[in-house]
Amino acid sequence: MISLKKFLDSDQADDRPAHKIDGDLTAFAAIGAYRSALAEMGNCSLEACPGLGSALKEALDQLGRKLLTDVDCATLRMAECGVRDQLKGWGQQTARHYLQKSDEVKDLLIVMARMAESVGDRDERCAGQIKAVTATLTEIASLEDLTEIRASIVRSAEDLKSSIDRMASEGKAAMDLLRVQVSTYQTKLENAEQLAFRDALTGIRNRLCIERHIERQIAEGALFCVAVVDIDSFKQVNDEYGHLIGDEILIQFSKELSSACRTNDLVGRWGGDEFIVVLDGSFDEAAAQSARVSKWVCGNYTIERKPVPLKLKINASIGVAESVPGETMQELLARADSAMYGQKGKKPSSSLDR
């Protein structure tokens, strides 16, 4: 990071062409460190605010990918401005997000406090009424006329019953209202949690959700597999048609992938053009299911645009790995990723079919 800044601030930086930067080992190392820092910032944003972190991570990943080839000073400065704008926007959104959540919790606490206060006031009123009935009963005990005693007892019993009925009615109404209020806030919190586990672009599960599920499966000692799904030549789609077309491909592909998988499979986007599927069962079962998925998701995709729709043939590589006792999530994913790249390496050099 420091070397990159020194390089940009040097007198020769503005006139140095791209290939000179590539040949400068110090600048090359600095750019690599800068890209690593961008990737780590994206990962940290997912942990700090899952609901908003995925969008920032994707934006930072895109900026990092732009620094892979043809790097010149203009590209570096554009990346620097882009990072600054992304972090500033994400910081503002995150602040508003947590402010809204804190306001919702405050509102719920206020509702519960007011409800407790109303219950206390009700009980105090009822206690006063019961105290009055008790005093009346004490007075009745001193009477000698049986007729008057009977009439007083009847009136006191009616007053007592009325007080108890009122207490029960008010208590039920208060509890019903409290249940409605708590249920409303519970729904809001559940919706917020759902958003936190959804990919901002495709709407399927995000990386955080997939990681938590895998860690839970490992902790429980479950028999399961993970499949890493990578779209072939996706960078070529972005380069030839732009990121908007690439985003539409990712959206359509995620829908097809979800449709092809079983209801008990967990489908998520890992990042960029990579997807993850967590499958219950052995390797043989997962491999057979992955073969069916591959046939389903690979094929022709149509992007609606003017003047004529764009038709592309999309292929994907899938690598499967079965969980092993004592293995970490990172080790399991690394094996699945290696299997995916092994399958990709067996294919001929791919290009877009139109």
C-alpha positions in Angstrom: 0.0 0.0 0.0 2.8 2.5 1.0 4.9 1.5 -2.1 1.9 2.1 -4.4 1.3 5.5 -2.9 5.0 6.4 -3.3 4.9 5.2 -6.8 1.8 7.4 -7.6 3.3 10.4 -6.0 6.7 10.1 -7.8 7.6 12.5 -10.6 7.8 9.8 -13.2 4.4 8.1 -12.4 2.3 10.2 -14.8 4.5 9.5 -17.8 5.1 5.8 -17.1 3.2 3.5 -19.5 1.4 0.3 -18.3 4.1 -2.2 -19.3 6.6 -0.2 -17.3 4.5 -0.6 -14.2 4.1 -4.3 -14.8 7.9 -4.5 -15.1 8.5 -2.7 -11.9 8.7 -5.4 -9.2 8.1 -2.9 -6.4 5.0 -1.5 -8.0 3.8 -5.0 -9.0 4.1 -6.1 -5.4 2.3 -3.0 -4.2 -0.6 -3.6 -6.6 -0.8 -7.2 -5.4 -0.9 -6.0 -1.8 -3.5 -3.4 -2.7 -5.8 -6.1 -4.3 -5.3 -8.3 -1.2 -6.3 -5.4 1.0 -9.4 -4.8 -1.1 -10.4 -8.5 -0.8 -9.9 -8.5 2.9 -12.0 -5.3 3.3 -14.8 -7.0 1.4 -14.6 -10.0 3.8 -14.6 -7.7 6.8 -17.7 -5.8 5.5 -19.6 -9.2 5.4 -18.8 -9.8 9.1 -19.5 -6.2 10.2 -22.9 -5.9 8.4 -24.0 -9.0 6.5 -27.1 -7.3 5.1 -25.0 -4.6 3.3 -21.5 -6.2 3.1 -22.1 -8.4 0.1 -22.7 -5.4 -2.2 -19.5 -3.7 -1.0 -17.5 -6.9 -1.3 -18.7 -7.4 -4.9 -17.8 -3.8 -5.8 -14.3 -4.1 -4.3 -13.8 -7.4 -6.0 -14.6 -5.8 -9.4 -12.2 -3.0 -8.7 -9.5 -5.6 -7.7 -10.1 -7.5 -11.0 -9.5 -4.3 -13.0 -6.0 -4.2 -11.5 -5.1 -7.6 -13.0 -4.1 -6.4 -16.4 -3.1 -3.3 -18.3 -2.4 -1.3 -15.2 -1.4 2.3 -15.6 -1.5 5.4 -13.4 -4.9 6.4 -14.6 -6.3 3.0 -13.7 -4.7 3.2 -10.3 -6.1 6.6 -9.5 -9.6 5.5 -10.8 -9.4 2.5 -8.5 -8.4 4.7 -5.6 -11.4 7.0 -6.1 -13.7 4.0 -6.6 -12.6 2.5 -3.3 -13.0 5.8 -1.5 -16.6 6.3 -2.9 -17.6 2.6 -2.1 -16.3 2.8 1.5 -18.0 6.1 2.1 -21.3 5.0 0.7 -21.2 1.7 2.6 -20.3 3.5 5.8 -23.3 5.8 5.5 -25.7 3.0 4.6 -24.4 0.8 7.5 -24.8 3.7 9.9 -28.4 4.2 8.8 -29.0 0.5 8.9 -27.9 0.1 12.5 -29.6 3.3 13.5 -32.9 1.9 12.2 -32.3 -1.4 14.1 -31.5 0.4 17.3 -34.7 2.5 16.9 -36.8 -0.6 16.4 -35.4 -2.1 19.6 -36.0 1.1 21.5 -39.6 1.2 20.3 -40.1 -2.4 21.4 -38.7 -1.6 24.9 -40.9 1.5 25.1 -44.0 -0.6 24.2 -43.1 -3.2 26.9 -42.5 -0.5 29.5 -45.8 1.2 28.8 -47.5 -2.1 28.9 -46.0 -2.9 32.3 -47.0 0.6 33.5 -50.6 0.1 32.3 -50.7 -3.4 34.1 -49.5 -1.7 37.2 -52.1 1.0 37.1 -54.8 -1.6 36.4 -53.7 -3.7 39.3 -53.6 -0.7 41.6 -57.2 0.2 40.6 -58.4 -3.4 41.2 -56.5 -3.6 44.5 -58.4 -0.4 45.6 -61.7 -1.9 44.6 -60.9 -5.2 46.4 -59.8 -3.3 49.5 -63.2 -1.5 49.5 -65.0 -4.8 49.2 -62.9 -6.2 52.1 -63.8 -3.2 54.3 -67.5 -3.8 53.4 -67.3 -7.4 54.4 -65.7 -6.4 57.7 -68.6 -4.1 58.4 -71.1 -6.8 57.5 -69.5 -9.0 60.2 -70.7 -6.5 62.8 -74.4 -6.5 61.6 -77.0 -8.4 63.6 -80.0 -8.3 61.1 -79.7 -11.5 58.9 -81.6 -9.9 56.0 -79.3 -7.0 55.9 -76.3 -9.2 56.2 -77.5 -11.3 53.3 -78.2 -8.3 51.1 -74.7 -6.8 51.9 -73.0 -10.1 51.1 -74.7 -10.3 47.7 -73.7 -6.7 46.9 -70.2 -7.3 48.0 -69.9 -10.5 46.0 -71.2 -8.8 42.9 -68.7 -5.9 43.4 -65.9 -8.4 43.9 -66.8 -10.5 40.9 -67.0 -7.3 38.8 -63.5 -6.2 39.9 -62.1 -9.7 39.1 -63.8 -9.8 35.7 -62.5 -6.4 34.9 -59.0 -7.3 35.9 -59.2 -10.5 33.7 -60.6 -8.6 30.8 -58.1 -5.7 31.0 -55.2 -8.2 31.5 -56.2 -10.2 28.4 -56.5 -7.1 26.3 -53.1 -5.9 27.5 -51.5 -9.3 26.8 -53.1 -9.5 23.4 -51.8 -6.0 22.5 -48.3 -7.0 23.8 -48.4 -10.2 21.7 -49.3 -8.2 18.6 -46.5 -5.7 19.2 -43.9 -8.3 19.9 -44.9 -10.3 16.9 -44.6 -7.3 14.7 -41.1 -6.6 15.8 -40.2 -10.3 15.7 -41.3 -10.3 12.0 -39.1 -7.3 11.3 -36.1 -8.9 12.9 -36.7 -12.1 11.0 -37.0 -10.2 7.7 -33.7 -8.4 8.5 -32.0 -11.7 9.3 -33.3 -13.1 6.0 -31.9 -10.1 4.1 -28.5 -10.6 5.9 -28.2 -14.1 4.4 -29.3 -13.2 0.9 -27.0 -12.2 -2.0 -27.8 -8.7 -3.1 -27.7 -9.4 -6.8 -29.2 -12.8 -7.3 -31.4 -13.2 -4.2 -30.1 -16.7 -3.3 -28.1 -17.4 -0.2 -24.9 -15.5 0.3 -21.4 -16.6 1.3 -22.0 -15.9 5.0 -25.1 -18.1 5.1 -23.3 -21.0 3.3 -20.3 -20.8 5.6 -22.5 -21.0 8.7 -24.4 -23.9 7.3 -21.2 -25.8 6.4 -19.7 -25.1 9.9 -22.9 -26.4 11.5 -22.9 -29.6 9.4 -19.2 -30.2 10.4 -19.9 -29.6 14.1 -22.8 -32.1 13.9 -20.7 -34.7 12.2 -23.2 -34.9 9.3 -22.4 -36.7 6.0 -22.6 -34.1 3.3 -20.8 -32.8 0.2 -20.1 -29.4 -1.3 -20.1 -28.6 -5.0 -18.3 -25.5 -6.4 -19.9 -24.3 -9.6 -18.0 -21.9 -11.8 -19.3 -20.3 -15.0 -16.8 -20.8 -17.9 -15.4 -17.8 -19.7 -17.5 -15.4 -17.6 -14.8 -12.7 -17.8 -15.2 -12.8 -21.6 -18.9 -12.0 -21.2 -18.1 -8.9 -19.1 -15.3 -7.8 -21.4 -17.4 -8.1 -24.6 -20.9 -7.1 -23.4 -20.3 -5.2 -20.1 -21.1 -5.9 -16.5 -24.9 -5.3 -16.8 -25.1 -8.2 -19.2 -22.8 -10.2 -16.9 -25.1 -9.4 -14.0 -28.2 -10.6 -15.9 -26.4 -13.9 -16.7 -25.6 -14.4 -13.0 -29.2 -13.7 -12.1 -30.5 -16.2 -14.7 -27.9 -18.8 -13.9 -28.7 -18.6 -10.2 -32.4 -19.2 -10.9 -31.6 -22.2 -13.2 -29.2 -23.6 -10.5 -31.8 -23.3 -7.8 -34.4 -25.0 -10.0 -32.1 -27.9 -10.8 -31.2 -28.6 -7.2 -33.3 -30.6 -4.7 -35.4 -28.9 -2.0 -32.9 -30.1 0.7 -29.9 -28.7 -1.2 -28.6 -25.3 0.0 -27.7 -23.1 -3.0 -25.7 -19.9 -2.6 -23.4 -17.5 -4.5 -19.8 -17.7 -3.3 -18.8 -14.5 -5.1 -18.2 -13.3 -8.7 -19.2 -16.1 -11.0 -18.8 -18.9 -8.4 -21.7 -20.7 -6.7 -21.8 -23.2 -3.9 -24.2 -26.1 -3.4 -24.3 -28.1 -0.1 -25.8 -31.5 -0.6 -26.7 -34.1 2.0 -25.4 -37.6 1.4 -22.3 -39.4 0.0 -19.9 -38.4 -2.8 -21.6 -40.8 -5.3 -25.0 -39.3 -4.6 -23.6 -35.7 -4.9 -21.7 -36.5 -8.1 -24.8 -38.0 -9.7 -26.8 -34.9 -8.7 -24.1 -32.6 -9.9 -24.1 -34.3 -13.3 -27.9 -33.7 -13.6 -27.4 -30.1 -12.5 -24.7 -29.5 -15.1 -27.0 -30.7 -17.9 -29.7 -28.3 -16.6 -27.8 -25.1 -16.2 -25.5 -25.4 -19.2 -27.0 -24.2 -22.5 -28.5 -21.2 -24.2 -29.4 -18.1 -22.3 -31.3 -15.1 -23.7 -30.8 -11.5 -22.6 -33.6 -9.2 -23.5 -32.1 -6.0 -25.0 -32.8 -3.6 -27.9 -32.8 -3.8 -30.9 -32.5 -7.6 -30.7 -32.2 -10.1 -27.8 -28.7 -11.4 -27.1 -28.3 -15.2 -27.1 -25.3 -16.8 -25.4 -24.3 -20.4 -24.7 -23.2 -20.7 -21.2 -21.2 -23.6 -19.8 -20.0 -24.3 -16.2 -17.5 -26.5 -14.4 -18.5 -28.3 -11.2 -16.2 -29.8 -8.6 -17.5 -32.0 -5.7 -15.9 -33.0 -2.4 -17.3 -35.1 0.4 -16.7 -34.0 4.0 -14.1 -35.9 6.0 -14.1 -36.1 9.8 -11.7 -33.7 11.4 -11.4 -31.6 8.2 -12.0 -27.8 8.4 -14.4 -25.9 6.2 -11.5 -24.3 4.3 -9.9 -27.7 3.6 -13.2 -29.1 2.3 -13.8 -26.1 0.1 -10.2 -26.2 -1.2 -10.7 -29.8 -2.3 -14.0 -29.0 -4.1 -12.4 -25.9 -5.7 -9.5 -28.0 -6.9 -11.9 -30.6 -8.4 -13.7 -27.8 -10.2 -10.5 -26.5 -11.8 -9.5 -30.0 -12.6 -12.7 -30.4 -14.6 -12.2 -27.0 -16.2 -8.7 -28.0 -17.3 -10.1 -31.0 -19.1 -12.2 -28.8 -21.4 -10.8 -27.3 -24.6 -10.0 -23.6 -24.5 -13.5 -22.1 -24.4 -15.0 -19.1 -26.1 -18.4 -17.7 -26.2 -20.9 -19.4 -28.5 -23.5 -17.1 -29.9 
